[in-house]
Amino acid sequence: MKYIYLLIFLFSGMQASLACSCFAFASPKIAFKHSQLVCTGQAVSIKPYDGYHEEVTFLIKTHFKGNQRKDTLTIMTESNPGYSCGVGFIIGQEYIIYSTKESFVKFLKGKNGKPHRHIHRSYYTDVCYRTTIISRAAEDLSYLNERKG
């Protein structure tokens, strides 16, 4: 019986050990400084990428920082919020997005049937960057709108 309790104890902690662990940016000023792209946008599509990440496409509402000037933007994030640092984007919701450019590797099957490595450069975000739903971003919006003048 002791072993059963031990197993329950060990496995009950596994979920917590898979949770996000990061040092989130403490203020909008710090997040802005360390991000290459800052904007607000509405999530319009979410596609799985490699089992660990997903591609989220946004319709950009307001642009605060970065060279991205298109109406839409596709960003990578981790795909299991609660178990990872992914944001848990919901289609139709608007977000404040802090992001940096990252490289992602995906193995694809080539024409000859052999796998080959595909390197994909994309903007990336997660909860550690302060990316969040717009209704929780009053402090961030105040700071960003002040900067914008």
Secondary structure per residue as TSV (DSSP state, phi and psi in degrees):
chain	resnum	aa	ss	phi	psi
A	1	M	-	360.0	-33.3
A	2	K	H	-60.7	-38.2
A	3	Y	H	-67.5	-35.7
A	4	I	H	-63.5	-46.1
A	5	Y	H	-63.2	-38.4
A	6	L	H	-63.8	-44.4
A	7	L	H	-63.7	-43.4
A	8	I	H	-60.7	-44.3
A	9	F	H	-61.4	-46.1
A	10	L	H	-65.0	-45.5
A	11	F	H	-76.1	-26.0
A	12	S	H	-68.9	-26.0
A	13	G	T	-83.3	-12.5
A	14	M	H	-65.4	-38.7
A	15	Q	H	-62.0	-44.0
A	16	A	H	-64.8	-34.4
A	17	S	H	-71.2	-18.2
A	18	L	T	-88.7	-5.6
A	19	A	S	-69.8	164.0
A	20	C	-	-63.8	136.9
A	21	S	-	-137.0	109.6
A	22	C	-	-153.9	166.2
A	23	F	-	-102.6	93.7
A	24	A	-	-67.7	149.9
A	25	F	-	-60.9	128.0
A	26	A	S	-74.9	-22.3
A	27	S	S	-146.3	160.6
A	28	P	H	-60.8	-33.7
A	29	K	H	-62.0	-45.7
A	30	I	H	-68.2	-42.9
A	31	A	H	-61.4	-42.1
A	32	F	H	-61.9	-45.4
A	33	K	H	-60.0	-39.1
A	34	H	H	-92.0	-0.9
A	35	S	-	-100.9	148.3
A	36	Q	S	-92.1	-22.6
A	37	L	E	-140.4	130.4
A	38	V	E	-135.2	127.8
A	39	C	E	-160.1	172.5
A	40	T	E	-114.4	148.8
A	41	G	E	-165.2	159.3
A	42	Q	E	-100.1	127.7
A	43	A	E	-67.9	124.8
A	44	V	E	-115.5	-19.6
A	45	S	E	-157.9	151.4
A	46	I	E	-135.3	124.4
A	47	K	E	-127.8	134.8
A	48	P	E	-60.7	146.5
A	49	Y	-	-111.2	-62.3
A	50	D	S	-139.4	16.1
A	51	G	S	93.3	-20.5
A	52	Y	S	-116.2	-22.5
A	53	H	E	-127.4	163.5
A	54	E	E	-138.8	153.3
A	55	E	E	-98.6	124.6
A	56	V	E	-115.4	126.1
A	57	T	E	-102.0	134.3
A	58	F	E	-119.4	146.4
A	59	L	E	-91.9	112.9
A	60	I	E	-71.6	131.5
A	61	K	E	-100.3	-52.8
A	62	T	E	-135.1	134.6
A	63	H	E	-108.9	127.4
A	64	F	E	-113.3	-30.8
A	65	K	E	-157.1	145.6
A	66	G	S	111.6	168.9
A	67	N	S	-90.3	-6.5
A	68	Q	-	-71.7	112.6
A	69	R	-	-119.9	13.1
A	70	K	S	-79.3	166.6
A	71	D	S	-76.3	-23.9
A	72	T	E	-123.4	158.1
A	73	L	E	-146.8	133.9
A	74	T	E	-108.9	128.1
A	75	I	E	-126.2	144.6
A	76	M	E	-92.1	146.5
A	77	T	E	-150.0	167.1
A	78	E	E	-72.2	149.8
A	79	S	S	-99.3	-0.9
A	80	N	-	-124.0	76.3
A	81	P	B	-58.5	142.5
A	82	G	T	97.2	-36.1
A	83	Y	T	-107.4	-12.7
A	84	S	B	-139.5	-167.8
A	85	C	S	-95.2	12.5
A	86	G	-	-61.7	151.2
A	87	V	-	-77.1	-32.0
A	88	G	-	79.4	48.7
A	89	F	-	-60.1	146.9
A	90	I	-	-124.0	127.8
A	91	I	T	-58.2	133.8
A	92	G	T	96.9	-18.7
A	93	Q	-	-86.2	151.2
A	94	E	E	-102.0	142.5
A	95	Y	E	-132.6	154.7
A	96	I	E	-93.4	129.1
A	97	I	E	-122.1	121.8
A	98	Y	E	-110.2	131.4
A	99	S	E	-149.2	154.5
A	100	T	E	-129.7	160.4
A	101	K	E	-81.7	131.8
A	102	E	E	-134.2	165.7
A	103	S	E	-108.9	138.3
A	104	F	E	-125.1	139.8
A	105	V	E	-110.7	132.0
A	106	K	E	-134.0	135.3
A	107	F	E	-94.8	123.6
A	108	L	E	-116.8	154.0
A	109	K	E	-83.2	124.3
A	110	G	-	-79.1	177.0
A	111	K	T	-61.7	-30.9
A	112	N	T	-86.9	5.4
A	113	G	S	88.1	-11.1
A	114	K	-	-85.6	143.7
A	115	P	E	-71.8	145.5
A	116	H	E	-134.5	155.2
A	117	R	E	-87.6	129.5
A	118	H	E	-112.9	121.4
A	119	I	E	-102.3	126.8
A	120	H	E	-121.8	122.4
A	121	R	E	-95.0	129.8
A	122	S	E	-154.1	160.3
A	123	Y	E	-70.5	147.7
A	124	Y	E	-132.8	145.5
A	125	T	-	-148.2	161.3
A	126	D	-	-158.9	-175.9
A	127	V	G	-65.4	-23.3
A	128	C	G	-67.8	-22.6
A	129	Y	G	-83.2	-6.3
A	130	R	T	85.0	6.7
A	131	T	-	-62.7	129.1
A	132	T	E	-158.6	169.6
A	133	I	E	-64.1	144.0
A	134	I	G	-59.5	-31.1
A	135	S	G	-67.4	-15.6
A	136	R	G	-105.0	12.6
A	137	A	-	-115.9	29.4
A	138	A	H	-58.5	-45.4
A	139	E	H	-61.9	-43.0
A	140	D	H	-64.9	-46.4
A	141	L	H	-64.2	-38.9
A	142	S	H	-60.7	-48.6
A	143	Y	H	-62.4	-46.7
A	144	L	H	-67.0	-39.0
A	145	N	H	-69.1	-33.8
A	146	E	H	-62.4	-44.9
A	147	R	H	-62.1	-38.9
A	148	K	H	-68.5	-29.9
A	149	G	-	80.2	360.0
